[in-house]
Amino acid sequence: MEATPFAEKLQELAGELEVPGVSAGVLHEGEEHYAFAGVTSIENPLDVDENTLFQFGSTGKTYTATAMLRLVERGDVELDAPVRRYVPELQLADESVAEAVTVLQLFNHTAGWEGDLSDDTGAGDDALALYVAKMADIKQVTPLGSSVSYNNAALSLAGRVIEKVTGVTYEKAMGELVLEPLGLSQTWFFPNEVMTRRFAVGHNLKDGIVSVARPWAMSRGGNPAGGMSATARDQLAWARFHLGDGTADDGTRVLSPETLALMKVPTAHMAGSALGDAVGISWLLAEKGGLSTVGHGGTTIGQHSEFVMAPERDFAVISMTNCGPNGPQLNDRIVDWAFEHFLGVVETPPTVRRLTDDELAPYCGTFETIAVTVEVVPHDGLLRLDATVKPAMAAALRESGEDVPESNPPFFLGLIEGKEDAYVIPEGIGEGMRGFFTRAADGTVDGVHVGGRLATRVPATGAQALAPALAP
């Protein structure tokens, strides 16, 4: 069979970026196009093909949202209702937030608490209940509804809402509400379901060496935030449904056209974020070369995916890779190629300003999330960002079996011409990723939005606070 330009480009990128395996698909003018490259695992290499399952991570948040909206249409859930109506046992560090947070705020990342709670609460049917119980201890970072910061914990709580309303486990409810009605027969949650089929294994690339990432799966408590695996064909089927009128291929009505469209309407704004410019109901909204896009990629343990739709052109492209940190680069580049090849849409990179150390000084300092500490310093006209996993988070990850590196490669941020406090990574790891710095009421920089998450400034103490006064 003659290789297509799509297949040739994917093969080229996989080789250039040292990604062991990749599965990609395009939906264009009603036709599906697929391309595959590489192997499932360097330790047990099987060719990646149309039957290979990849973890697609946080794209699964849109599945959880779709299931919730089915319950909304049934009259079982109200989006603007407080979560406690459905999960009365919910406890949070801020009682006023626990009382007021709504179901919708779980899906647009505006709940405001630290969102990367990664505690493993076991593989039993009580995993989500135990996970939600642990949320009582996580810090409230920003006022409820005030800003967007990516929040995995909120999606796990949404999964618990689904359990409480349906009376069955989250995974069973997802099968009944979403997977079975849409005929997604190659989308799975549990390792025991995946391991009898051809599946991809995550990898890490470090110092030019690719190694298998372990464990293979994340903990069950995170399933509503992104714990599924699928083939490229099932991912494109998901795109076809969300580009359609709310019916399945067999004509079964799953959602009304109005509700399906509502998922793509902005509910919170975050212009310049790595996530895009706004959030709908779980969908992330942005633009590419002047064309509005709707999407949601994902990251698991050594596996990275991208999922982007252009509704006005009835177009979608998906890509799933099994290596990091290079996998996201491949995903971004094949998405760019597909938009140009199929639609003629080209995105112009923003212009980066090279500034002096004095001009960059207001952006420098130490920032943190629940998971990482971030150091920002000037570097050759750009800002160098070093992220270190916090000891408690590293210990939790290692306890669950993950290999946590002692150090991570830095990111280099360039402030964008004409956009105050906005940045882009101009090259290297994370190339093209955007974000922005936030400011306090007095005008000082008090946070940095990285990868869609808000890292807040850590006040200078001791020698740090004295340093400016002692400088020559």
N, C-alpha and C positions, 0 to 999 in steps of 0.2 A: 504494500500500500504506500502511495506517495505521501511523504511528510507534508503537513500543512505549514504555513508560516507561523501559526500559533504554536504548533508542536516544536518547530525549529527554534523559535524564540525561547520557549520554556526550557528546552534542552540547553541552549546557550547560557541562559541565566543560572541554571542549576550548576553547571560546570564552573562558571566564572565565580559564583558566590559560595561554592563548596557546600551546597545543600544536598544531603543524601537522597531525598525523595520529595516529590511535589505532585499534587493532583490539582488541575485547574479546569474551569469551565466558563463558557460565555453563552449568554442568551441574547440573540440578536435577530430582530425581525421574525420572531417566533421560532427560529431555528436554534438548536443546541449544538455547541462546539466543545470538544473536550481535548485535553492534552495531558500527558503524563510523562514523568521523567524520573530516573533513578530507582532507588530501592527502599524497601520498608525499614530495613535495619542493617547497619554495617556488621552486626554480629550474626545475623541470619538473613542474608540478602535475598529478598524476593522482589521481582519487578513490581513497581507501582503500576496498577492498572485500574480499569473502571470499577472493579470490585473492592478496591482498597479503602479501608476505613481510616480516617484521620480524626483526631480530636479537633473540634472547631471552636472550643472555648466559649468566649463571651458572646458570640453570635447567638448562643443559647438563651441569652436574656430576652431576645425578641420572641422566642418560643414561649417563655414563661409569661411575657406580656400578652401574647396572643391567647393563651389559655385563660388568663385572667379576664380578658375582654369577652371571651365566650361566657364566662360566669356573669359578667356585667350585663350582657344581652339577655341572659336568662333571668335577671333580676336578683341574683344571689349575692352580688357585690356592687357597691357604689364606689367609683373612683375617688370621689371627694369625701368619702366617709373616713373617720379615724380608724387606723389599723386595729386599735383596741376593740372595736366592735366585733372583730373576727378573731383576734388573738388577745383576749382580755388579760392574759398573764404577762403581757409584754412589760418588761422593766428596762429602763435606760438610765444612764447617769444623770440626765436632765429630765426630771419628772414632767415638766411642762411640755417637752418634746414628745415623751411617751404618750401623753394624753392627746396631743394635737396632730402628730404626723399622719398624713393621709396615704391611702393606697397609691394614688398617683405619684406622690413624692418618693415612693420606693423605686419608681421606674424612670424618673428624670434626674436622679442623682442630686437632689436638693435637700436630702434629709439632714446633712450637716455633721453627722458623726463620722468618726474614723472608719473608713470603709473596707480596710483590708484585714479584718479578723480572719486568721487562717488556722485556728485551732481545729484539730481533727477530733470530731465527736463520734467516731466509730462508723461501722458499716450497717448498723441495725436500722430498723424502721423508725427509731426515735432520734435519728441523727439530726434532723432539722429542729426538733423540739429542744434537744440539748444545745444546739448551736445558738438558737434564739435566746436561751437562758444565759449563755455566756455574753450576750450583747449588753447585759446590765453594767458591765465594767468598762465599756469603751467610751472614750472621751468625745464630748460634743465640741467640735472645732469651730463651726460657724453657726449663726442662728438658723433655725429651721426655715427653709425656703429662700434663703438670702443669696445663695450662689450654688454653682454646679461644681461638684467634686466627685469623681468616679467612686461608686460605692457598691462593692460586691456584697457586703453584709446586708444591705437593703434588699437585694434580690433574694437572698436566702430567706429573709423575713417574708418576702412576697410568696415564696414557695410554701412557707408555713401557713400563710393565709389560705392558699389553695388547698392544702391538706385539711385545715379546719373546716372549710366550707364544703368540701366534697366528701369528707369522712374516709378518704383513702390516702395512701402514700402519694407524695408529689409525683414520683415516677409513674405510678399507675394512672393518676389523674392526667398526666401529660399524654399518656398513650390514648386514653379515652377521649380527651378534648382536642388533641392536635395530631399526633402521629398517625393514628388509625384512620381518622376521617380524611386525611390528606394522602393516604397511601404511602407514607414515608417508611417503607419496610426495611430500609437499610440505615436507620438512625437508631442508635442504642445508647443506654446509660451505663450498664454494668460491665466490668471486665469479663465476667463469666459469659456475657452475651457476645462480647467482642472477640474473645480469644479463640473461638471456634471458626472465625472467619479471617480473611487476609486483612491485616491491620498495620498501620505505621507505628513505629517506636520513636519517641523523642530523642533528640541528640543535642549536644552542646559543642560549639566550636570555640576553642581557646588556644592561643599561641600556635595556631595553624593545625591543631590536632582535634579531630572530631571524635567524640565519645558518646556512648549511650547515656541518656538522662534517666535517672531513677528517683522515685518509683514511677511506674508507668502512668498511674491514675492519681488524680487529686481525691480529697476526701469527699464522702457522700454529702456532707453538710453544705458543700459548695455547688451541688448539682443545679439548683435553680439559676445560679450565676454563670454556669457554663461547664457542664459535665457530660456533654454528649459527644458521640463520634458518628460520622456519616461518610458516605461516598460522595463524590462530586455530583453525581446524578441527583441524589436526594437534596443536596444543597441548592442546585439549580431549580429543583421542584419547589423548594421553599421560596426562592426568588419569583418564580412564575406565579405562585399563589399571591404573594404580596404586591405583584404588579397587576393582578387581575381584579375581579369583581367580588371576591369573597367566596367563590365556589371552588370545590375540588374538581379534579379532572373528570370525575364521573357525574358532575352536576350537583353534588350534595352541597347545600348551603352551609358554610362553616361560620362566616361572619357576614354582616350586612356590608354593602359597599361603603356606607357612611362611616361605620366603625373602622373598617380597614383604612379608609382615607384619614380618619382622625389620628391614627397612630403616627402619621407623617406630618402632623401639624405641630409647630413649635410650642412646647409647654414651658421651656426654660432656655435662656440664651447664655452663650459663653463665647462670643466672637473671638477668634484667634486661638482657640484651644486645640490641642492635639486630637480631641474628639470630633471637632467640627465647629460649627457656629451656633448650633442649637440642638436641643433634645426634644423629640416628640414623645411618644409613649414607648420608651426604650430605644427606638430608632435614633441614630445620630445623623444630623442634617448638616450638609455642607454644600460646597460647589466645586466644580472642577472645570476649568477653562470656560467659566460662565454658565455651565450647565448644573442645575440643582441635582444633588445626589442624596441618597438615603442608604445608610449602611450600618454595619457593626462587625468589626473583626474580633479576633480573640487570641488569647495566649494561655497555654497550659504548661506542662513540664516538658520543655524542649519541642513543643509543637506550636505553630503560629498560623493564623488564618486571616484572610481578608474577604469581605463580602460587601460589594458596592452595587447599588442600583441607580439608574437614571430613568425615573418613571416617565418623563415626557418623551423619551426615546424608546420606551419599552425594552430597556437594555439592562443587563446584569453581568457582572464578572465576579467569579469566586476563585480563591487560590488557597490551598492548604499545604503547608510545608512541615518538615519534621526536623528542624534544626534552628537553634538560636545562638547568637543574636542576628545571624545573617538571614534567617527565614523571613522576617518582616521586610528586609530590603528587597528580597525577591518578590514578595507579594506586592509591594508598592510599585515595583518596576513593571511587573506583568500587568497590573491594573492600568498604569499609564500607557503601556504599549497597546492594550486592548481598546482603550478609549480613542487612541489615535488611529489604530488600524481599522476598527469597525465603524467609528463615528466621526473621525477627523477632528476630534477634540484634543487640543494640546494645552496644557497648563503652563503658564510662564512663571518661573521661580521668582520669588520676591527679591528685591535688592537689599543686600546686607550692608549695614554701616560699620566701618572700622573706626573705633573710638579710642581715645586715650584712657590710661588707667584711671585718671581723675574723673573722667566722664562716666566710666563704668563703676566707680566706687559705690554709688548708691544702690546698685543691684547686688553687691557682694555681701557675703555673710553666711551664716549657718541657718538652714531651714530643716523642718522635719515633718514626717507623717507618722502614722502608727508603725509603719514598717521600716522606713529608711531615714537616715540623716543625710542631708544634702549640703555640700560645701560649694559655694560659688566664688570664683576668683577671676581676676582679669587674665587674659592670655592672648597676646599678639593682636590686640584690637577686638577680640571676641571675649566671651565669658566661658570659662571652663567649669563644668559641673561634674562633681564627683559624688556618687551616691553609694552609701555604705549601709548594708542591712543592719538594723539594730540587733544587739545581742539577744534580747528576748525573742525577737522574731526569728533570728537565725537558729536559736535553740529549738524553737517550735518546728521549724522546717526540717531541721536535721532529725528531730525525734520522729517525724513522719516519714523519714527515709530520703529526703531530698539532699542533694549535694549543693551546699551553699559555698560559693567561692569566697576566699578571704578578701578579694578585691574585684572590682568591676572596671571595665574600660571607661574612660571619661567621655562625656558629651561636650561638644563645643557649640555654644549658642551665639548667633549673630542677631543683633537688634535690627528690626526691619525698618527701612527707610519709609518715613511718612506714617508710621503706626506707632504711637507712643506706647512703650513698655511691652510691645509684642516682639517675639523672636522666632527664628527658624534655625534648625540645624542645617548648615549649608552643605556639609559633606561628611563622609565617614558613617559610623554607626548612628542610626536614627536619621539619616539624611532625609530632609523634607518635613520632619516632624515639627509642628509648631506649638507655641505656648505663649504665656504672657506672665508678667509680674503684676502683682496687686499692690495697691497703696492704702495706707491707713488714712483716717480723717485729716491728719496733719500733713499729708502728702508724702510721707516716707514709705519706701518699699517695705511691705510687711509679709509678702508671700510670693511664691513662684508656682505657676501651674505647669506641672511636668507630667506628660503621659496622661493628661486629663485629671490628675489629682492635685489638690492644693496642698503644698508644703508651706507651713507657716514659719515665720522667722523666730529663731531662738534668741532671746535677749542676750546681749553681750554681758559677760560677767568677768570680774577679776582683771587679769592682764589684758583680755580682749577689750574691755571697756576703757582701760587706760591707754591702750596703744595709740589711738588717734591723738591724744593730748601729748604723748611722748614723742610723736613723730617729728623729725627735724623740719 
